[in-house]
Amino acid sequence: MFKVFLHLAFLFEFLTLTLGQDHEKICREKWTLFKASSACYKKFPSHECFDSAEANCVHEGGHLVSFHSQKEMQFITDRYSQSSIDRLWIGFHKVGNTWEWTDKTEVDYTFWIDGEPKDHENQLPIAAFTYLFDENKWLTREKNETSGYICKYLLK
Ligand SMILES: *[C@@H]1O[C@H](CO)[C@@H](O)[C@H](O)[C@H]1NC(C)=O
């Protein structure tokens, strides 16, 4: 009798865990979950300028990716930087004299390569991209240049 009870208890726990996971947030198909930030990420390889990349991310229900820790960035770039020449827009851009994330989250983490961020001579609007060749550190680039990009949306 006790054994049966034990089995039931395990079954119950199993069901709670399994069903619990269904309730737990999951990302849309082809998006990657990073639990610690409760967000989903996806790489878009088609080359776009910064503004259309951001517009497409908004269309997808998010923004260009923002990073708030080394772990978050490593997790994502490990998955998405497949080739050493892959340059991917992230959502960090210069607005006036300030660097901000397009999703308006706090700037609490940056990973610039030495010498960056620097202003470009011609004063065109600039934003940041991440580059596997340089250990995924960030570089500045004019917004009208094109590259692939990473979108991020928060789970609700
Ligand atoms: C970006 O804009 C500048 C100034 O209009 C232009 O000289 C440059 O060729 C543009 N770059 C691209 C990739 O369109």
PDBQT file of the ligand as one rigid body, heavy atoms in Angstrom, charges set to zero:
ROOT
HETATM    1  C1  LIG A 201      26.435  55.622 -45.999  1.00  0.00    +0.000 C 
HETATM    2  O1  LIG A 201      26.156  56.995 -46.182  1.00  0.00    +0.000 OA
HETATM    3  C2  LIG A 201      27.282  57.749 -46.605  1.00  0.00    +0.000 C 
HETATM    4  C3  LIG A 201      26.860  59.218 -46.680  1.00  0.00    +0.000 C 
HETATM    5  O2  LIG A 201      25.658  59.358 -47.357  1.00  0.00    +0.000 OA
HETATM    6  C4  LIG A 201      27.813  57.247 -47.938  1.00  0.00    +0.000 C 
HETATM    7  O3  LIG A 201      28.969  57.937 -48.301  1.00  0.00    +0.000 OA
HETATM    8  C5  LIG A 201      28.122  55.751 -47.801  1.00  0.00    +0.000 C 
HETATM    9  O4  LIG A 201      28.512  55.233 -49.053  1.00  0.00    +0.000 OA
HETATM   10  C6  LIG A 201      26.922  55.004 -47.284  1.00  0.00    +0.000 C 
HETATM   11  N1  LIG A 201      27.263  53.599 -47.101  1.00  0.00    +0.000 N 
HETATM   12  C7  LIG A 201      26.491  52.615 -47.565  1.00  0.00    +0.000 C 
HETATM   13  C8  LIG A 201      26.960  51.223 -47.280  1.00  0.00    +0.000 C 
HETATM   14  O5  LIG A 201      25.447  52.829 -48.178  1.00  0.00    +0.000 OA
ENDROOT
TORSDOF 0
